[in-house]
Amino acid sequence: MRRSRTVTHAPDGEFGPDLAEVFGPRQSDGGPELVQLLTPEGERVRHPEFDREFSAEELRGFYRDMVLTRRIDTESTALQRHGELGIWAQLLGQEAAQIGSGRALRPQDFAFPTYREHGVAWCRGLDPLKLLGLFRGVDQGSWDAQEHHFGNYTIVIGAQTLHATGYAMGVQRDGAVGTGDPDRDAAVIAYFGDGASSQGDVNEAFIFAASYNAPVVFFCQNNQWAISEPIERQTRIPLYQRALGFGFPGVRVDGNDVMATYAVTQAALQRAREGSGPTFVEAYTYRMGAHTTTDDPTRYRLSDDVENWKLKDPIARLEAYLRRNGLVEDGFTDHVAAEAAELGERLRAGCKQLADPEPLSVFDHVYADLPPELAEQRDGYAAYLASFEGAQA
Amino acid sequence: MAMISKDPVQACTATTLRQFDSSKKMAMALRKFGKDGISIWRRGFSSSAGLESSSTRDATPVNLFTAINQALHIALDTDPRSYVFGEDVSFGGVFRCTTGLAEQFGRQRVFNTPLCEQGIAGFAIGLAAMGNRAIAEIQFADYIFPAFDQLVNEAAKFRYRSGNEFNCGGLTIRSPYGAVGHGGHYHSQSPEAFFCHVPGLKVVIPRSPYQAKGLLLASIRDPNPVVFFEPKWLYRLAVEEVPDADYMLPLSQAEVVREGKDITLVGWGAQLSILEQACEDAEKEGISCELIDLRTLIPWDKETVEASVSKTGRLLVSHEAPVTGGFGAEISASIIERCFLRLEAPVARVCGLDTPFPLVYEPFYMPTKNKILDAIKSTVNY
């Protein structure tokens, strides 16, 4: 098996041996081979290559992030059912994959999401009300991508992976790769799903990233489903093994294990920042909810599958670990629950107050400047609106 | 002017004989079609003038996705070398158009594809090139663009570049298009104009369940690659009597849905129902509108539109897609060439705004009944 090029050790030697070596396939004892540091039962396990110590503060932080992210998700789903949102894409079950990877990002790193990365948005400091504005349709997805280093949601499947690769190539050309300065070296992370891995755009992104050694982490949340199509329709081999075919390392991590996801993503991001190029991280998880609120998964999947995955819940396992190790004896979980309730209330109230935009602003931002013909169309339309009896001036 | 003739069987058969290959299968289909009389029922959804019921046959009120489902059932049933595939079609599809097909015809013939539109189109071309009927679904027309290269550079040119030695005429691409009230940027687009600019392709858009079943079967059986856009807004909303039998409606033949004398309105798909409402409102104000459903956008029935505008002297075209470069521009230019001296007013186009399809602004973006009514009045009063 061809090895990808040798990488230098991380500056603090945290990650041990040659990272390129460790990303290859590993033998497992039955289940899918994947990197895991926390079992579904909440037991800490060691991994020869990707282990690290986590402080109590970090772990409690993950727990809080995941609980609040789940609350954003369930609240938004409810809001959609009440007609306050046009649609919502649920991330239920994928909290660890998103929080683990999201928290591994440095401020100067840039994330390109799909339309489901509400947990990563949370990590990037985006007010969840901004997400609601998009799904309510009153706001054309516009948060400042540069402010949060978090791109706008991309509905067209996989398109953002090419954008991420181009952006990463730009980061290279700006000299922000391999300087050794932890505040300057930057990586890009491209989020996409198992279904997206079949799209031409995604495979082309792999080709470009490999060809230019771009500092991009391809983070695939394999949640097993593309609407009704199971993963078997998309691929004949584990997704992370595709990366080797394109010329860069791939690793599969337990996407419901926030510790492992954090450790693996951090390693991959560090590889990119150092100038060692792209990595494919497959976060093996499960879409516990529907594809979106317009989907009904009972029509195509067995509830047994879903029940099995409930036993692997990302939050439950971390909570079990925290309790068992006396890390939440100060009423922390109650405090987080109260915080979640407050967040829910804020979202409910905030959502209903999101204002409808002015009708004529439909013409804004088609181009950088308003072309004369479009200005004419807008003026004509303004006159049309004004022509109605009782129209406001 | 052209209308559905009093003998619908004869009209369709004549057209089909012109259009279809004289392969054994086609002959069988035609005989079957000819043997079964069909009745054109009064459409609850979209009224047509001058229709008659011929021999009574079984017909059921069904919605658009059920009519399409029936067409697909019949297509698979009558041609063992036909296939239906796309994303999520196996469980019935996100709009239920493919319900029951996999169960009845097996997963070798009705199957899911990987999530790759370019792949679906290219794969379908290959399957069609060996004499199969490849009925491929693109889940939303908004996602058809990766497939554009395959459709424009390959499907449309197969026959031409091979000197008629090779073709992928068995290709039909079905795709839901158009506004649905909450589709936003990427579940609402009307991309028909892009495909109308491609010699070698046909573009067909039905306005109702009855039309959809007949036009889809005709498209599947047509020996040219066809892009068939289905108005998603009408999947559940439109219900009308649809014959249970196998029947086809002619391609490249527009239909005068409503007779009038003051102005000709032309549209297709879901916009027909909006145009119809505008006709009714205009009637109350003493304006008599003639309404034409184009049905096939390329090659389109210029004769029917020309004949109508020769009578009325005025033309208004309406479509959801943005006005600039939309297919209304082609209709306008062609009719002006043919009817210049007859025209009493400029050709009006009431279309989507020249912006990407918006989110909550949708009601402002759309070519509504009121906008059409306004344009009818200003055209008539020009």
HADDOCK unambig.tbl for C-alpha pairs under 7 A between the chains (distance, minus, plus):
assign (segid A and resid 86 and name CA) (segid B and resid 182 and name CA) 6.14 0.50 0.50
assign (segid A and resid 137 and name CA) (segid B and resid 359 and name CA) 4.86 0.50 0.50
assign (segid A and resid 137 and name CA) (segid B and resid 360 and name CA) 4.86 0.50 0.50
assign (segid A and resid 138 and name CA) (segid B and resid 359 and name CA) 6.78 0.50 0.50
assign (segid A and resid 138 and name CA) (segid B and resid 360 and name CA) 5.43 0.50 0.50
assign (segid A and resid 140 and name CA) (segid B and resid 359 and name CA) 6.84 0.50 0.50
assign (segid A and resid 155 and name CA) (segid B and resid 186 and name CA) 6.81 0.50 0.50
assign (segid A and resid 195 and name CA) (segid B and resid 115 and name CA) 5.60 0.50 0.50
assign (segid A and resid 196 and name CA) (segid B and resid 115 and name CA) 6.45 0.50 0.50
assign (segid A and resid 198 and name CA) (segid B and resid 114 and name CA) 6.04 0.50 0.50
assign (segid A and resid 198 and name CA) (segid B and resid 115 and name CA) 5.32 0.50 0.50
assign (segid A and resid 198 and name CA) (segid B and resid 116 and name CA) 5.74 0.50 0.50
assign (segid A and resid 199 and name CA) (segid B and resid 115 and name CA) 5.96 0.50 0.50
assign (segid A and resid 199 and name CA) (segid B and resid 116 and name CA) 4.64 0.50 0.50
assign (segid A and resid 200 and name CA) (segid B and resid 116 and name CA) 6.65 0.50 0.50
assign (segid A and resid 228 and name CA) (segid B and resid 88 and name CA) 5.63 0.50 0.50
assign (segid A and resid 229 and name CA) (segid B and resid 88 and name CA) 6.12 0.50 0.50
assign (segid A and resid 233 and name CA) (segid B and resid 113 and name CA) 6.95 0.50 0.50
assign (segid A and resid 233 and name CA) (segid B and resid 114 and name CA) 5.85 0.50 0.50
assign (segid A and resid 234 and name CA) (segid B and resid 114 and name CA) 5.00 0.50 0.50
assign (segid A and resid 300 and name CA) (segid B and resid 91 and name CA) 6.37 0.50 0.50
assign (segid A and resid 359 and name CA) (segid B and resid 361 and name CA) 6.41 0.50 0.50
assign (segid A and resid 359 and name CA) (segid B and resid 364 and name CA) 6.87 0.50 0.50
assign (segid A and resid 362 and name CA) (segid B and resid 361 and name CA) 6.34 0.50 0.50
assign (segid A and resid 363 and name CA) (segid B and resid 355 and name CA) 6.47 0.50 0.50
assign (segid A and resid 366 and name CA) (segid B and resid 355 and name CA) 6.12 0.50 0.50
